[in-house]
Amino acid sequence: MRNSLILGLILIGFLLGGFFSVDQRELGMVSFSANKPIQSYPPGLHWKVPFYGELSYVYTNQRSSYVAMNQSLSVESGQAFTSKVVVNWQVTQAESYLHYLNNNSVKVFDSELSQAVLTKLSTLAVNAKSNLDFQGNVEQLKNWSLTNLGIKIINLQIVSLNPIAAPVISPHGKLNNSNLLSPESIYIAAQQIKTQADATHRTELANLRASDPQFFDYFIKVHNLGESAQSKQEIPALNKLYN
């Protein structure tokens, strides 16, 4: 009798261990062996055979990523510029998204996303007559898919667009360096550049905060951790900072 009771309790515990809940913002994904497809579960309470299959959760609400261009772009008028954008995206193919992350890393995913956005921006710049035209084209670019990542780009928001001044060329085809500065003037100019850069940085942060407060909060948390953390052990999983 006692053994039967113990076995019954173990069985009940085993069965209860199969229940799991999926949040309204997520999909539950259970992956099995390579020969069996991934099974998805919508938001709600579900049950699966305990210890059979690996349960993962895929966040399906809108997310935001910050992309800064390291290379300059040029429009038809010849004006070159660099830009920083916020990419608003959403998982639309949870199985493809999970498969990509399982075979790569989040860092590789971010790199692939950034490269796709930069390629799209390069195409828009080539077909734009001016910087203003480029910004308008970016604002109209909505809902395009990256099937290899399993996501959809909802839209792009330009945080900053910084024109690059063309160098002054002499009639002989050389840079004009006739107005060389003294060390004191160079120092003053450097201070002015730093002041302008700081002001631009503050403006970009303000624009980012206004366009996406949640991502701004995440960005600040990561920045503060990078400044204050003394070791890797003090840094939590970054996805836990994004609330």
C-alpha positions as CSV (number, residue, x, y, z in Angstrom):
1,M,0.0,0.0,0.0
2,R,2.8,2.4,1.0
3,N,4.7,1.6,-2.2
4,S,1.7,2.2,-4.3
5,L,1.2,5.6,-2.7
6,I,4.8,6.5,-3.3
7,L,4.5,5.4,-7.0
8,G,1.3,7.3,-7.3
9,L,2.8,10.5,-6.0
10,I,5.8,10.1,-8.3
11,L,3.5,9.6,-11.3
12,I,1.5,12.7,-10.3
13,G,4.7,14.7,-10.0
14,F,5.9,13.4,-13.4
15,L,2.6,14.4,-15.1
16,L,2.5,17.8,-13.4
17,G,6.0,18.4,-14.7
18,G,4.7,18.4,-18.2
19,F,2.6,21.6,-17.8
20,F,4.0,24.9,-19.1
21,S,2.6,28.3,-19.7
22,V,3.2,30.5,-22.8
23,D,3.0,34.3,-22.3
24,Q,0.8,36.4,-24.6
25,R,3.9,37.9,-26.2
26,E,5.5,34.6,-27.0
27,L,5.2,31.3,-28.8
28,G,6.3,28.1,-27.2
29,M,8.6,25.9,-29.4
30,V,9.4,22.3,-28.6
31,S,12.2,20.9,-30.7
32,F,12.9,17.1,-30.9
33,S,15.4,15.2,-33.0
34,A,16.5,16.4,-36.4
35,N,14.0,14.1,-38.1
36,K,11.0,15.5,-36.3
37,P,9.6,19.0,-37.0
38,I,9.4,21.7,-34.2
39,Q,6.0,21.9,-32.5
40,S,4.7,25.3,-31.7
41,Y,2.3,26.3,-28.9
42,P,0.2,29.5,-28.8
43,P,-0.2,31.6,-25.6
44,G,-1.9,29.7,-22.8
45,L,-1.4,26.7,-20.6
46,H,-0.1,23.5,-22.3
47,W,1.2,20.1,-21.5
48,K,3.9,17.9,-23.1
49,V,5.5,14.7,-22.2
50,P,8.1,15.6,-19.4
51,F,11.7,15.5,-20.4
52,Y,10.8,14.8,-24.0
53,G,11.8,17.6,-26.4
54,E,13.5,20.9,-25.6
55,L,11.1,23.8,-24.8
56,S,12.1,27.3,-26.0
57,Y,10.1,30.6,-26.0
58,V,10.2,32.9,-28.9
59,Y,9.2,36.6,-28.2
60,T,6.8,37.7,-31.0
61,N,6.1,41.3,-30.1
62,Q,7.9,44.2,-31.8
63,R,11.6,44.6,-30.9
64,S,14.1,47.3,-31.7
65,S,17.8,47.2,-32.7
66,Y,20.2,50.1,-33.0
67,V,22.4,50.2,-36.2
68,A,25.2,52.6,-36.8
69,M,26.8,52.8,-40.2
70,N,30.6,52.5,-40.3
71,Q,30.7,53.3,-44.0
72,S,29.5,56.5,-45.7
73,L,26.7,56.6,-48.3
74,S,26.2,59.0,-51.1
75,V,23.1,60.3,-52.9
76,E,22.9,61.4,-56.5
77,S,24.0,64.9,-55.7
78,G,27.3,63.6,-54.4
79,Q,26.6,64.5,-50.8
80,A,28.1,61.8,-48.6
81,F,26.8,61.1,-45.1
82,T,26.7,58.5,-42.3
83,S,23.6,57.6,-40.4
84,K,22.3,55.8,-37.3
85,V,18.9,54.1,-37.3
86,V,16.6,52.2,-35.0
87,V,15.3,49.0,-36.7
88,N,11.9,47.9,-35.5
89,W,11.4,44.2,-36.2
90,Q,9.2,41.3,-35.3
91,V,9.5,37.5,-35.5
92,T,7.1,36.2,-38.1
93,Q,8.5,32.7,-38.7
94,A,9.2,31.4,-35.3
95,E,10.6,28.0,-36.5
96,S,13.1,29.7,-38.9
97,Y,14.1,32.2,-36.3
98,L,14.7,29.5,-33.6
99,H,16.6,27.3,-36.1
100,Y,18.9,30.2,-37.0
101,L,19.7,31.0,-33.4
102,N,20.3,27.3,-32.6
103,N,22.8,27.1,-35.4
104,N,24.4,30.5,-34.8
105,S,24.7,33.0,-32.0
106,V,22.8,36.2,-31.1
107,K,25.9,38.2,-32.2
108,V,25.8,36.6,-35.6
109,F,22.0,37.3,-35.8
110,D,22.6,41.0,-35.0
111,S,25.4,41.2,-37.6
112,E,23.2,39.6,-40.3
113,L,20.4,42.0,-39.4
114,S,22.7,45.0,-39.5
115,Q,24.2,44.0,-42.9
116,A,20.7,43.5,-44.4
117,V,19.7,47.0,-43.2
118,L,22.9,48.6,-44.5
119,T,22.4,47.0,-47.9
120,K,18.9,48.3,-48.1
121,L,20.0,51.8,-47.0
122,S,22.8,51.8,-49.6
123,T,20.2,51.0,-52.3
124,L,17.9,53.8,-51.1
125,A,20.8,56.2,-51.1
126,V,21.9,55.4,-54.7
127,N,18.3,56.1,-55.9
128,A,17.9,59.3,-53.8
129,K,18.5,62.8,-55.2
130,S,19.3,64.4,-51.9
131,N,19.6,63.6,-48.2
132,L,16.0,64.8,-47.7
133,D,14.8,62.5,-50.4
134,F,16.8,59.6,-48.8
135,Q,15.1,60.2,-45.4
136,G,11.7,60.2,-47.1
137,N,12.4,56.9,-48.8
138,V,13.5,55.4,-45.5
139,E,10.3,56.5,-43.8
140,Q,8.3,54.8,-46.5
141,L,10.2,51.5,-46.2
142,K,8.0,49.2,-44.2
143,N,7.1,45.6,-43.7
144,W,9.9,43.8,-45.6
145,S,10.9,40.2,-44.7
146,L,14.2,38.6,-44.0
147,T,13.2,35.0,-44.5
148,N,16.5,33.5,-43.6
149,L,16.2,35.1,-40.1
150,G,12.5,34.4,-39.8
151,I,11.7,38.1,-39.1
152,K,9.9,41.1,-40.6
153,I,11.4,44.6,-40.6
154,I,8.4,46.8,-39.5
155,N,10.1,50.1,-40.2
156,L,13.3,52.1,-39.8
157,Q,13.7,55.3,-37.8
158,I,16.6,57.6,-38.5
159,V,18.2,58.8,-35.3
160,S,20.9,60.9,-36.9
161,L,22.1,61.7,-40.4
162,N,25.5,63.4,-40.5
163,P,26.7,64.9,-43.8
164,I,30.4,64.5,-44.5
165,A,32.2,67.7,-45.7
166,A,34.1,67.2,-48.9
167,P,37.8,68.0,-48.7
168,V,39.1,71.2,-50.3
169,I,41.1,70.4,-53.4
170,S,43.6,72.8,-55.0
171,P,43.6,73.4,-58.8
172,H,46.6,71.0,-59.0
173,G,44.5,68.2,-57.6
174,K,46.0,68.3,-54.1
175,L,44.5,68.9,-50.7
176,N,44.7,72.6,-49.9
177,N,46.8,72.8,-46.8
178,S,47.9,76.5,-47.2
179,N,46.1,77.5,-44.0
180,L,48.1,75.4,-41.5
181,L,47.1,75.9,-37.9
182,S,49.4,76.6,-35.0
183,P,49.4,74.1,-32.1
184,E,47.3,76.4,-30.0
185,S,44.7,76.8,-32.8
186,I,44.6,73.0,-33.3
187,Y,43.9,72.5,-29.6
188,I,41.1,75.0,-29.8
189,A,39.7,73.4,-32.9
190,A,39.9,70.0,-31.2
191,Q,38.0,71.3,-28.2
192,Q,35.3,72.7,-30.5
193,I,35.0,69.4,-32.3
194,K,34.7,67.6,-29.0
195,T,32.0,70.0,-27.8
196,Q,30.1,69.5,-31.1
197,A,30.4,65.7,-30.9
198,D,29.1,65.7,-27.3
199,A,26.2,67.9,-28.3
200,T,25.4,65.5,-31.2
201,H,25.6,62.5,-28.9
202,R,23.2,64.1,-26.5
203,T,20.8,64.9,-29.4
204,E,21.0,61.3,-30.7
205,L,20.2,60.0,-27.2
206,A,17.3,62.3,-26.9
207,N,16.0,61.2,-30.3
208,L,16.4,57.6,-29.4
209,R,14.6,58.1,-26.1
210,A,11.7,59.8,-27.8
211,S,11.4,57.2,-30.6
212,D,11.8,54.1,-28.5
213,P,11.9,54.6,-24.7
214,Q,12.1,50.8,-24.0
215,F,15.1,50.3,-26.2
216,F,16.7,53.5,-24.8
217,D,16.3,52.1,-21.3
218,Y,18.0,48.9,-22.5
219,F,20.8,50.8,-24.2
220,I,21.5,52.8,-21.0
221,K,21.5,49.7,-18.8
222,V,24.0,48.0,-21.1
223,H,26.2,51.1,-21.2
224,N,26.2,51.5,-17.5
225,L,27.1,47.8,-17.0
226,G,30.0,48.2,-19.4
227,E,31.3,51.2,-17.4
228,S,30.8,49.7,-13.9
229,A,31.2,45.9,-14.2
230,Q,34.5,44.6,-12.9
231,S,34.1,41.1,-14.2
232,K,31.9,39.0,-16.5
233,Q,30.2,37.5,-13.5
234,E,28.7,40.9,-12.7
235,I,27.0,41.1,-16.1
236,P,23.6,39.3,-16.4
237,A,22.2,37.8,-19.6
238,L,21.4,40.8,-21.8
239,N,18.0,39.6,-22.7
240,K,17.0,39.9,-19.0
241,L,17.7,43.6,-19.2
242,Y,15.2,44.1,-22.0
243,N,11.8,44.5,-20.3
